Amino acid sequence: MSDEATATAAIPRSRLSISSISMPDEPFETEVERIGRHGLGGVGIWEYKIENHDIARVKAHLEANGVRVSNFIPIANTIYPGRSHPSPADPRARVEDLRRRIARLAPLAPESIVTVTGPMRDEEPERFWETLRWAYNVLSDTARDEGVTLALEPIHPSSPADDCPMSTIAEAAALLDSLDEPAVGILVDSWHVCPDPAMLEQLSKQRARIVGAHLADHRPGAVSDRDRAFPGEGTGESFALVDALDEVGFDGFLDMEIFSDDGRLVSPVEPCLWKLDPDEIIRRCVHLLVGGTAST
């Protein structure tokens, strides 16, 4: 975007959130403290950061810093085994594990708990979709019992990290249409859904199902799906999604989810945004969205 690019309208800091993966090595406690000092309202927690934490203490730390949980990414959050977490291989075992994780995380009252289907690979298509319908019906019951909302995230087809056969809002909605009164919504990620020319139409049609949002821009010259740009510093998907969500009346958290691989996921990228100072990461995540001007 141009050097004078700004968000269409300034967004209150209280509505902005930073995903834990944007600062992958920052300890959870320090991360929350930084987010609170910057005046932001939320954190998107990746479970690996609090896997060995007492949930009551996590909740107390969030409350002490005035930070809420925008969304939660459980460990092994795909129904079929993805590349990030290939074990256990059996979808039924993965669903049972997810049920336990949902129950554990529910006291943190996240806006949503995010899941992805995982890859079809060599599975027979009919069996694949049948297993997904079973899985999301089971997980929906668990989410409803625990008082939380489950989210299904469509994944851009160019992303190999945790392959998913659905890349659009319409495809995610079609799966949800086949379930039994699900407590499942859709999380939309600007990096994944904005390339779809029908995005705005589908957001409008599925507005009642939109339960969360991730923001990151595509970066010109990116070498992988783990090479993304801060909102407003790439090709503009973040602002496009914010405008579209405003148009359909979504007023939930806007969570910045910045992948910038240093080699731990696929291959190192340059520039690697993860190497920046954490306070600089937070500032660059949000400053165009709150009415700043680009400095890059």
C-alpha positions in Angstrom: 0.0 0.0 0.0 1.1 3.6 -0.3 3.1 5.4 2.3 0.0 7.4 3.3 -2.3 4.3 3.6 -4.6 4.3 6.6 -7.6 2.3 7.6 -10.9 3.5 6.3 -11.9 4.5 9.8 -9.9 4.4 13.0 -10.8 1.3 15.1 -10.9 1.5 18.9 -7.9 -0.2 20.5 -10.3 -2.1 22.7 -11.5 -4.1 19.7 -8.0 -5.1 18.5 -6.2 -8.3 19.5 -2.8 -9.8 18.9 -2.4 -13.5 18.2 0.2 -15.3 20.2 1.8 -16.7 17.1 2.8 -13.1 16.1 5.3 -13.2 18.9 6.0 -17.0 19.0 8.7 -17.0 21.7 7.2 -14.3 24.0 6.1 -15.9 27.3 2.3 -15.7 27.8 2.5 -13.6 30.9 4.7 -11.0 29.3 2.7 -11.1 26.1 -0.5 -10.2 27.9 1.2 -7.5 29.9 2.5 -5.9 26.7 -0.9 -6.1 25.0 -2.5 -4.4 28.0 0.1 -1.6 28.1 -0.6 -0.9 24.4 -4.3 -0.5 25.3 -5.5 -3.4 23.2 -8.5 -5.4 24.3 -7.7 -9.0 23.3 -5.2 -11.8 22.8 -5.6 -14.7 20.5 -4.1 -17.5 22.5 -2.3 -20.4 21.0 -2.5 -23.2 23.5 1.2 -24.2 23.3 1.9 -21.0 25.3 -0.3 -22.1 28.3 -0.2 -25.9 27.9 1.3 -26.3 31.4 -0.4 -23.3 33.1 -3.2 -23.4 35.6 -6.2 -22.0 33.9 -7.5 -20.2 36.9 -4.1 -18.3 37.1 -4.3 -17.6 33.3 -7.7 -16.1 33.8 -6.6 -14.0 36.7 -3.6 -12.7 34.8 -5.8 -11.7 31.8 -8.3 -9.9 34.1 -5.5 -8.1 35.9 -4.2 -6.7 32.6 -7.7 -5.9 31.2 -7.2 -8.3 28.3 -9.9 -10.7 27.0 -9.5 -13.8 24.8 -10.4 -13.1 21.2 -10.0 -16.7 20.0 -8.2 -19.8 21.0 -6.1 -22.1 18.8 -5.9 -25.5 20.5 -3.0 -27.8 20.1 -3.8 -30.3 17.2 -6.9 -28.4 16.2 -7.5 -30.2 13.0 -9.9 -33.1 12.7 -7.7 -35.0 10.2 -4.0 -34.9 11.1 -2.2 -31.9 9.6 1.5 -31.3 9.1 1.8 -29.2 12.3 0.4 -32.0 14.5 0.3 -35.4 12.8 -0.4 -37.3 15.9 -2.7 -38.9 16.8 -3.6 -40.1 13.3 -7.1 -41.3 14.1 -9.7 -38.5 13.7 -11.8 -40.0 16.5 -8.9 -39.8 18.9 -8.2 -36.2 17.8 -11.9 -35.3 18.5 -11.7 -36.8 22.0 -8.6 -34.8 22.6 -10.2 -31.6 21.3 -13.2 -32.2 23.6 -10.9 -32.3 26.6 -9.1 -29.1 25.5 -12.4 -27.3 24.9 -13.6 -28.1 28.4 -10.2 -27.0 29.8 -10.2 -23.7 27.9 -13.9 -22.8 28.4 -13.4 -20.8 31.6 -11.3 -18.3 29.7 -14.5 -17.3 27.7 -12.9 -17.0 24.3 -14.9 -15.4 21.5 -14.3 -18.6 19.6 -12.2 -21.8 19.7 -10.8 -22.3 16.2 -10.6 -25.6 14.3 -9.6 -26.6 10.8 -10.7 -29.7 8.9 -7.3 -31.0 8.1 -6.3 -32.6 4.8 -8.3 -35.2 2.8 -5.1 -36.8 1.3 -5.9 -40.5 0.5 -9.2 -40.7 2.4 -12.2 -41.5 0.3 -14.2 -38.3 -0.1 -17.5 -39.7 1.1 -15.8 -41.1 4.3 -13.9 -37.8 4.8 -17.0 -35.6 4.8 -19.0 -38.2 6.8 -16.2 -38.1 9.5 -16.2 -34.3 9.5 -20.0 -34.2 10.0 -19.7 -36.6 12.9 -16.8 -34.7 14.4 -18.4 -31.3 14.3 -21.7 -32.6 15.7 -19.7 -34.1 18.6 -17.6 -31.0 19.1 -20.6 -28.8 18.8 -22.3 -30.6 21.7 -19.2 -30.2 23.8 -19.0 -26.5 23.0 -22.6 -25.9 23.8 -22.3 -27.8 27.1 -19.2 -25.7 28.0 -20.9 -22.4 26.9 -18.3 -21.6 24.2 -18.5 -21.2 20.4 -16.5 -23.4 18.1 -15.2 -21.8 14.9 -14.4 -23.5 11.5 -11.7 -21.6 9.5 -11.5 -21.9 5.7 -7.9 -22.1 4.5 -6.5 -20.6 1.2 -5.7 -23.4 -1.2 -2.1 -22.2 -1.6 -1.4 -22.9 2.1 0.3 -26.3 2.6 0.8 -26.1 6.4 -2.5 -27.8 7.4 -4.2 -28.7 4.1 -7.9 -28.1 4.0 -10.3 -28.8 1.1 -12.4 -25.7 1.8 -11.0 -22.3 1.1 -14.2 -20.1 1.0 -16.9 -18.9 3.3 -19.4 -20.7 1.1 -17.7 -24.0 1.4 -17.4 -23.7 5.2 -21.1 -22.8 5.4 -22.0 -25.9 3.3 -20.4 -28.1 5.9 -22.2 -26.3 8.7 -25.5 -26.6 6.8 -25.2 -30.4 7.0 -24.8 -30.5 10.8 -27.5 -30.8 13.5 -28.1 -27.4 15.1 -24.4 -26.7 15.5 -22.8 -24.4 18.1 -20.2 -23.8 15.3 -19.5 -20.6 13.4 -17.0 -19.4 10.9 -13.7 -17.6 11.5 -12.6 -15.5 8.6 -8.9 -14.7 8.0 -8.1 -11.9 5.6 -5.1 -13.9 4.2 -7.3 -16.9 3.4 -10.7 -15.5 2.3 -10.0 -12.2 0.7 -8.8 -13.6 -2.6 -12.3 -15.1 -3.1 -14.2 -12.7 -5.4 -17.5 -13.7 -3.7 -16.2 -12.9 -0.2 -18.4 -9.8 0.5 -21.5 -11.6 -0.9 -20.8 -14.6 1.3 -20.1 -12.5 4.4 -23.4 -10.8 4.0 -25.2 -14.2 3.5 -23.4 -15.8 6.4 -23.2 -12.8 8.7 -24.9 -14.6 11.6 -22.3 -17.3 11.5 -19.2 -15.1 11.6 -17.7 -15.5 15.0 -14.1 -14.3 14.6 -11.6 -12.6 12.4 -7.8 -12.8 11.8 -6.0 -10.0 10.0 -2.7 -10.1 7.9 -1.8 -8.9 4.5 -0.3 -10.9 1.6 3.3 -9.7 1.1 4.5 -9.1 -2.5 7.2 -11.6 -3.2 6.3 -13.9 -0.3 7.8 -17.4 -0.5 5.2 -19.3 1.5 2.0 -18.9 3.4 4.2 -18.3 6.5 5.5 -15.1 5.0 2.9 -12.4 5.7 2.7 -8.7 6.2 1.3 -6.4 8.9 -2.1 -5.0 8.2 -1.8 -2.2 5.6 1.8 -3.0 4.8 1.1 -5.6 2.1 -1.5 -5.8 -0.6 -4.5 -4.6 1.5 -6.4 -7.7 2.4 -6.7 -6.6 6.1 -8.4 -3.4 5.3 -10.7 -5.1 2.7 -11.9 -7.6 5.3 -12.4 -4.9 8.0 -14.5 -2.8 5.6 -16.5 -5.9 4.6 -17.0 -7.0 8.2 -18.2 -3.5 9.1 -20.6 -3.6 6.2 -22.2 -6.8 7.5 -22.3 -5.6 11.1 -19.6 -7.8 12.7 -18.4 -6.1 15.9 -16.2 -8.7 17.4 -12.5 -8.7 17.9 -10.0 -8.1 15.0 -7.1 -10.4 15.8 -3.7 -9.8 14.1 -2.2 -13.1 13.2 1.3 -12.6 11.7 3.3 -15.6 10.4 6.9 -14.7 9.4 8.8 -18.0 9.6 12.3 -18.0 11.0 12.8 -21.6 9.9 10.9 -23.5 12.6 7.8 -24.1 10.4 8.7 -24.4 6.7 11.7 -22.2 5.7 13.1 -18.9 6.9 11.8 -15.7 5.3 13.3 -12.3 4.8 12.5 -9.9 6.4 11.5 -12.1 9.3 9.0 -10.0 11.3 9.2 -12.4 14.3 12.8 -11.1 14.9 11.5 -7.6 15.7 11.1 -6.4 19.2 7.7 -7.5 20.6 6.6 -3.9 21.3 7.4 -3.1 17.7 5.4 -6.0 16.5 2.4 -4.9 18.4 2.8 -1.3 17.2 3.1 -2.4 13.5 0.2 -4.7 13.9 -2.2 -2.0 14.9 -1.0 1.5 14.1 -2.6 1.8 10.7 -5.9 0.3 12.0 -6.1 3.0 14.7 -5.5 5.8 12.3 -1.7 6.0 11.9 0.2 6.4 8.6 2.6 3.8 7.2 6.3 4.1 8.1 7.6 1.4 5.7 
